[in-house]
Amino acid sequence: MISAFYLFAGVASLFSLLGIVASPQGIPQEMRSKALGWTLWGMIPLLNIIGAFSLFRMKKAAHSIFCAILGLGLANALLRALFDPDPLLTGSNELIGTALGYVILVLVCIYTYNLKKHGALT
């Protein structure tokens, strides 16, 4: 279930990013650059997909990948807080959703650590 969620999230994020970047008109350049920055130029969605496959195949790398996603996400949030004129997104609902996403990601990191510690990941 965790793998399916992160696979879906990664694919959806990549398609959204592709739609924003490839749109010939209608999307301002500022929004394009923010979209790229918010996903660290597509690295976070790609890691979501790789992490999903690693966890599905029960590979040891899954723990490292999910920890990398967490680290990059937090670095991304820090960069937004420092350089974005509206770092708190557009409303409290989005802030709550983002915080909940980080809590889930921390729990996934703990889960994959426990799997790795008990030898379930190969």
C-alpha positions as CSV (number, residue, x, y, z in Angstrom):
1,M,0.0,0.0,0.0
2,I,2.8,2.4,0.8
3,S,4.5,1.6,-2.5
4,A,1.3,2.2,-4.4
5,F,0.8,5.6,-2.7
6,Y,4.4,6.8,-3.4
7,L,4.3,5.4,-7.0
8,F,1.1,7.3,-7.6
9,A,2.4,10.5,-6.0
10,G,5.6,10.4,-7.9
11,V,3.9,9.8,-11.3
12,A,1.3,12.5,-10.6
13,S,3.9,15.0,-9.6
14,L,6.0,14.3,-12.7
15,F,3.0,14.7,-15.0
16,S,2.0,17.9,-13.2
17,L,5.5,19.3,-13.5
18,L,5.7,18.3,-17.1
19,G,2.4,20.0,-17.8
20,I,3.6,23.2,-16.2
21,V,7.0,23.3,-17.9
22,A,5.8,22.2,-21.3
23,S,2.8,24.5,-21.5
24,P,3.5,27.0,-24.3
25,Q,1.2,29.7,-22.9
26,G,-1.0,30.5,-20.0
27,I,1.5,29.7,-17.2
28,P,3.7,32.6,-16.2
29,Q,7.5,32.0,-16.1
30,E,7.5,32.7,-12.3
31,M,5.1,29.8,-11.7
32,R,7.2,27.5,-13.9
33,S,10.4,28.3,-11.9
34,K,8.5,27.9,-8.6
35,A,7.1,24.5,-9.7
36,L,10.6,23.3,-10.6
37,G,12.0,24.6,-7.3
38,W,9.2,23.1,-5.2
39,T,10.1,19.6,-6.5
40,L,13.8,20.3,-6.7
41,W,13.7,20.1,-10.5
42,G,11.8,16.8,-10.5
43,M,14.3,14.9,-8.2
44,I,11.7,14.4,-5.4
45,P,9.0,12.8,-7.7
46,L,11.6,10.6,-9.3
47,L,12.9,9.4,-5.9
48,N,9.2,8.7,-4.9
49,I,8.9,6.3,-7.8
50,I,12.3,4.7,-7.2
51,G,11.5,4.4,-3.5
52,A,8.2,2.8,-4.2
53,F,9.7,0.2,-6.4
54,S,12.5,-0.5,-3.9
55,L,10.1,-1.0,-1.1
56,F,7.8,-3.2,-3.2
57,R,10.8,-5.4,-4.1
58,M,11.9,-5.2,-0.4
59,K,15.4,-3.8,-1.2
60,K,17.6,-2.4,1.5
61,A,18.0,0.8,-0.6
62,A,14.3,1.7,0.2
63,H,15.3,3.0,3.6
64,S,18.0,5.2,2.2
65,I,15.8,6.5,-0.6
66,F,12.9,7.4,1.7
67,C,15.4,9.2,4.1
68,A,16.8,11.0,1.1
69,I,13.2,12.1,0.1
70,L,12.7,13.4,3.6
71,G,16.0,15.3,3.6
72,L,15.4,16.8,0.2
73,G,11.9,17.7,1.1
74,L,13.0,19.5,4.3
75,A,15.8,21.3,2.4
76,N,13.2,22.3,-0.2
77,A,10.9,23.6,2.6
78,L,13.9,25.6,4.0
79,L,14.7,27.1,0.7
80,R,11.1,28.1,0.2
81,A,11.0,29.7,3.7
82,L,14.1,31.7,2.9
83,F,13.4,32.8,-0.7
84,D,9.7,32.5,-1.5
85,P,7.7,35.7,-0.7
86,D,4.8,33.4,0.3
87,P,6.5,30.5,2.0
88,L,3.3,29.3,3.8
89,L,1.7,28.4,0.5
90,T,-1.7,29.9,0.1
91,G,-3.6,28.8,3.1
92,S,-3.7,26.8,6.3
93,N,-5.2,23.7,4.6
94,E,-2.1,23.4,2.4
95,L,0.2,23.9,5.3
96,I,-1.6,21.2,7.3
97,G,-1.5,18.8,4.3
98,T,2.2,19.4,3.9
99,A,2.9,18.8,7.6
100,L,0.8,15.6,7.5
101,G,2.8,14.5,4.5
102,Y,6.1,15.0,6.4
103,V,4.7,13.1,9.4
104,I,3.8,10.2,7.1
105,L,7.2,10.2,5.5
106,V,8.9,10.1,8.9
107,L,6.8,7.1,9.7
108,V,7.7,5.4,6.4
109,C,11.4,6.0,7.3
110,I,10.9,4.4,10.7
111,Y,9.0,1.5,9.1
112,T,11.7,0.9,6.5
113,Y,14.4,1.2,9.2
114,N,12.6,-1.5,11.2
115,L,12.3,-3.7,8.2
116,K,16.0,-3.3,7.4
117,K,17.0,-3.9,11.1
118,H,15.0,-7.2,11.2
119,G,16.4,-8.4,7.9
120,A,13.2,-8.2,5.9
121,L,14.9,-6.0,3.3
122,T,17.4,-7.8,1.1
